[in-house]
């Protein structure tokens, strides 16, 4: 599953980003899209994510960014239990790193 490699790479990159610096808006948007899809995929397949990820504002924003068609596509894709269990901690790690980086901008 290539998404796992993307999540791991983005998480590593964001965790190692120098203090006081943030990625370009284009890179942040790309990471946000991958993160949105990972979060929705986990939820759509019955996985449990930490509560900080499941905030209503975040879920509403994901719905707006992905749209109903993409969300339906993600929900209809098959995902093994093993892949789901691997995706959960990777998604949580990337979400934490992404939140930390985006907090630097404000």
N, C-alpha and C positions, 0 to 999 in steps of 0.2 A: 504494500500500500504506500504509494509515493507521498501521500499527505503526511505520514509520520515523519519522513525525512525532512520535509519542508518545516513542519512544526518544530522539530528538534533544531534545525539550522537557524530558524528565525529566533527561537528562544535563546540559543547560545549567543547569537549576534547581539540581541538586545541586552542580554545580561552583561556582556563585555563592553558595551558602548561607553565611551569615556564620560565621566561626570561633567555636567555643564554643556554637553552637546546632545543634539537629537538628530535622528535620521531625517532625510529630506521628506517633505510632505508626500511625494509620490511613493517613496518606499513605505512610509507609514500607511498609506492607503492600500498598498498591495498586501501588507501584513494584516491590516484590518480585515480585508476580504477573506484571506485564508483563515484567520481566526474566527470570523463570523461563520464560515462554512463548517469549521471544526466544531464550534459550539452547537450549532443547529444540528449537525449530524449526530453528535452524542445525545442530545435531547430527543431527537426523532427516533433514535434506536433504543430509548429507555435507559440510557446511562445517567449516572448521578454525578453532577458537578458541584464544586463548592458553592456555598450560598452567595459569595461576592460576585460570582459570574452570573447568577440567576436574578439579578436585580431587574425590576420591571423596565427601567429606563434603557438598560443595555439590551434587553430582549426586544423592546419596541424598536430600537435603532437597528438591530440586526434585521428585523422584519422589513423595515423600510429600505435598508441597503440591498438586501438579497431579493426581495420581491417574492410573490407567491409562486411564480413559475419555478424559480431556482430552488425555493424551499421544497416544493413538491418533488423536484428531481433528486435532491439530496435525500429526502425521506424514502424515496422508492429504491435507492441503491442498496444492494445487499452489503451487510457488514457482519463479519463473524464476531462471535462473543469475544474471542481472543483479541481481535483488532479493536473492538470497542474498549476493552479493558486497557489496552495499550494507549489508545487515543485519549482517554480521560486524564491521566496525569500530564501528558504532553500538552493538552489543551489548557489545563490549569496553570502549568508552568509558563506557557507562552502568554496567557492572559495576564498573569502577575507581572511578567517582564514588560509587556506592552503597556499596562496601566502605569507602571513606574516610569517608563520613558515619556508617556504622554503627560504625566503630572509635571514633568520638568518644563513643559512648554507653557504652563499656566503660572 
